[in-house]
Structure formats: C-alpha cells, structure tokens
Amino acid sequence: MAEAAKQARPEFRNIGIAQISRYRLPWAGKVSILHRVSGALMFLLLPFVLYLFEQSVTSELSFAKFSALLSYGFVKLVILALIWGYLHHFCAGIRHLVMDMHMGLAKHEAVKSAKIVLAISLLLTLLVAMKLFGVI
C-alpha cells in the first residue's frame, strides 16, 4: 500500500534539439563553445588565408588584384570573421592558460573572466572592422 502512495520520481534526460532554445548556457560555456568554433573557423578557412597571402606577395600585379578583391563587401566580411575567430581564440586561450595555473576557478571569477573575454574580443573586432571598412 505504501508503494501505491509514492509519487513517481522525475526523470531527467539529455536535452533534445527542441529544448536547445530554452536551455540557458552559462557564460563560461558560451565562451568555451565559441573558442571551439573560432578554432574550427580558422582551421577550415586556412586555405583561403594562404591563397590571399600568396596573392599578396607574388608580384605587384597580384597585389593589385588582391587589393581589388578586398574591395568586395563579402570578402571583407569573411576576413572580419577570421579576425574575430583569431581574436576570440587568442583571448579565450589566455583565459584557459590562466585557469590552468589554478587561478580564477571559482564560479564568480569564471563568470567574470568569461564576460571579459567576450567583451575584449568583440571590442577588438569592432576596432578592426572600423579600420577594415574605412571608418577610422
């Protein structure tokens, strides 16, 4: 009789695709995922970067072609994405190195450092974007 009066225990499962939009990832998790995304972005776009570098150093004519290629807005956006990837990966990498030295491991310190990494990487990317698009 006591078994019938017991309530069913809640069942916890991994989140599904439908629940992703409702799941609140902590700041440190967001920075960690973006660190991985930025590393993958830099790796996958490495052939494009090498092509641009090769075009810029071959001759004066190829440098002129490279400069003309940079006048397209889409190419500027791709380069800006690469710059963001590098800057975020660099800043998050420094954060991880500091955490490897057992500093900033408390929850409030980790949240603070994650927010600082996001702010610094986005601010630096904004400055580079302003230079790239001719604002400054």
C-alpha positions as a Python dict, from the first residue, in 0.01 Angstrom:
ca = {
    (1, 'M'): (0, 0, 0),
    (2, 'A'): (289, 235, 71),
    (3, 'E'): (419, 174, -278),
    (4, 'A'): (95, 299, -436),
    (5, 'A'): (113, 626, -240),
    (6, 'K'): (464, 708, -365),
    (7, 'Q'): (485, 968, -635),
    (8, 'A'): (684, 897, -944),
    (9, 'R'): (1030, 1046, -934),
    (10, 'P'): (1110, 1299, -1206),
    (11, 'E'): (1302, 1158, -1496),
    (12, 'F'): (1592, 1366, -1627),
    (13, 'R'): (1721, 1312, -1977),
    (14, 'N'): (1966, 1486, -2202),
    (15, 'I'): (1826, 1790, -2376),
    (16, 'G'): (1694, 1743, -2725),
    (17, 'I'): (1702, 1967, -3030),
    (18, 'A'): (1364, 2119, -2942),
    (19, 'Q'): (1489, 2221, -2596),
    (20, 'I'): (1809, 2396, -2707),
    (21, 'S'): (1642, 2734, -2743),
    (22, 'R'): (1515, 2716, -2383),
    (23, 'Y'): (1843, 2598, -2230),
    (24, 'R'): (2043, 2872, -2059),
    (25, 'L'): (2410, 2803, -2112),
    (26, 'P'): (2640, 2972, -1857),
    (27, 'W'): (2883, 3240, -1976),
    (28, 'A'): (3181, 3009, -1937),
    (29, 'G'): (3005, 2751, -2156),
    (30, 'K'): (2934, 3009, -2424),
    (31, 'V'): (3298, 3118, -2427),
    (32, 'S'): (3411, 2755, -2442),
    (33, 'I'): (3186, 2677, -2737),
    (34, 'L'): (3291, 2996, -2917),
    (35, 'H'): (3655, 2903, -2852),
    (36, 'R'): (3599, 2574, -3032),
    (37, 'V'): (3402, 2741, -3313),
    (38, 'S'): (3672, 3003, -3366),
    (39, 'G'): (3941, 2735, -3378),
    (40, 'A'): (3744, 2535, -3633),
    (41, 'L'): (3676, 2851, -3836),
    (42, 'M'): (4045, 2936, -3850),
    (43, 'F'): (4135, 2580, -3946),
    (44, 'L'): (3871, 2549, -4219),
    (45, 'L'): (3950, 2889, -4373),
    (46, 'L'): (4326, 2835, -4368),
    (47, 'P'): (4340, 2757, -4745),
    (48, 'F'): (4163, 3089, -4814),
    (49, 'V'): (4411, 3277, -4593),
    (50, 'L'): (4706, 3107, -4761),
    (51, 'Y'): (4563, 3195, -5103),
    (52, 'L'): (4525, 3559, -5003),
    (53, 'F'): (4879, 3565, -4866),
    (54, 'E'): (5017, 3404, -5181),
    (55, 'Q'): (4833, 3657, -5397),
    (56, 'S'): (4965, 3948, -5196),
    (57, 'V'): (5335, 3858, -5211),
    (58, 'T'): (5379, 3713, -5562),
    (59, 'S'): (5418, 4040, -5755),
    (60, 'E'): (5295, 4396, -5775),
    (61, 'L'): (5025, 4294, -6021),
    (62, 'S'): (4899, 4017, -5794),
    (63, 'F'): (4899, 4264, -5503),
    (64, 'A'): (4679, 4495, -5711),
    (65, 'K'): (4443, 4202, -5777),
    (66, 'F'): (4445, 4125, -5404),
    (67, 'S'): (4360, 4486, -5326),
    (68, 'A'): (4075, 4474, -5578),
    (69, 'L'): (3950, 4153, -5419),
    (70, 'L'): (3937, 4329, -5082),
    (71, 'S'): (3702, 4592, -5222),
    (72, 'Y'): (3414, 4340, -5219),
    (73, 'G'): (3194, 4353, -4909),
    (74, 'F'): (3157, 3976, -4882),
    (75, 'V'): (3534, 3925, -4879),
    (76, 'K'): (3563, 4189, -4606),
    (77, 'L'): (3303, 4002, -4401),
    (78, 'V'): (3490, 3673, -4442),
    (79, 'I'): (3814, 3840, -4337),
    (80, 'L'): (3634, 4003, -4044),
    (81, 'A'): (3501, 3661, -3938),
    (82, 'L'): (3857, 3528, -3949),
    (83, 'I'): (3980, 3823, -3747),
    (84, 'W'): (3706, 3767, -3489),
    (85, 'G'): (3797, 3398, -3477),
    (86, 'Y'): (4162, 3477, -3417),
    (87, 'L'): (4095, 3747, -3156),
    (88, 'H'): (3840, 3539, -2965),
    (89, 'H'): (4056, 3228, -2981),
    (90, 'F'): (4355, 3427, -2854),
    (91, 'C'): (4164, 3590, -2565),
    (92, 'A'): (3991, 3266, -2463),
    (93, 'G'): (4323, 3082, -2489),
    (94, 'I'): (4479, 3326, -2243),
    (95, 'R'): (4182, 3268, -2011),
    (96, 'H'): (4233, 2892, -2033),
    (97, 'L'): (4606, 2927, -1964),
    (98, 'V'): (4532, 3135, -1655),
    (99, 'M'): (4279, 2874, -1541),
    (100, 'D'): (4541, 2602, -1598),
    (101, 'M'): (4750, 2780, -1335),
    (102, 'H'): (4457, 2724, -1095),
    (103, 'M'): (4359, 3090, -1091),
    (104, 'G'): (4003, 3210, -1144),
    (105, 'L'): (3838, 2874, -1091),
    (106, 'A'): (3566, 2993, -853),
    (107, 'K'): (3226, 3033, -1012),
    (108, 'H'): (3204, 3412, -982),
    (109, 'E'): (3561, 3452, -1112),
    (110, 'A'): (3495, 3221, -1407),
    (111, 'V'): (3179, 3411, -1500),
    (112, 'K'): (3364, 3740, -1475),
    (113, 'S'): (3657, 3621, -1687),
    (114, 'A'): (3420, 3477, -1949),
    (115, 'K'): (3239, 3809, -1979),
    (116, 'I'): (3571, 3993, -2001),
    (117, 'V'): (3690, 3762, -2280),
    (118, 'L'): (3371, 3822, -2478),
    (119, 'A'): (3387, 4197, -2426),
    (120, 'I'): (3754, 4230, -2518),
    (121, 'S'): (3731, 4009, -2825),
    (122, 'L'): (3422, 4189, -2954),
    (123, 'L'): (3573, 4532, -2882),
    (124, 'L'): (3894, 4445, -3066),
    (125, 'T'): (3693, 4302, -3355),
    (126, 'L'): (3487, 4622, -3370),
    (127, 'L'): (3804, 4830, -3387),
    (128, 'V'): (3944, 4615, -3669),
    (129, 'A'): (3607, 4628, -3851),
    (130, 'M'): (3606, 5007, -3832),
    (131, 'K'): (3955, 5013, -3985),
    (132, 'L'): (3866, 4750, -4246),
    (133, 'F'): (3553, 4934, -4362),
    (134, 'G'): (3726, 5273, -4363),
    (135, 'V'): (3554, 5437, -4067),
    (136, 'I'): (3884, 5523, -3897),
}
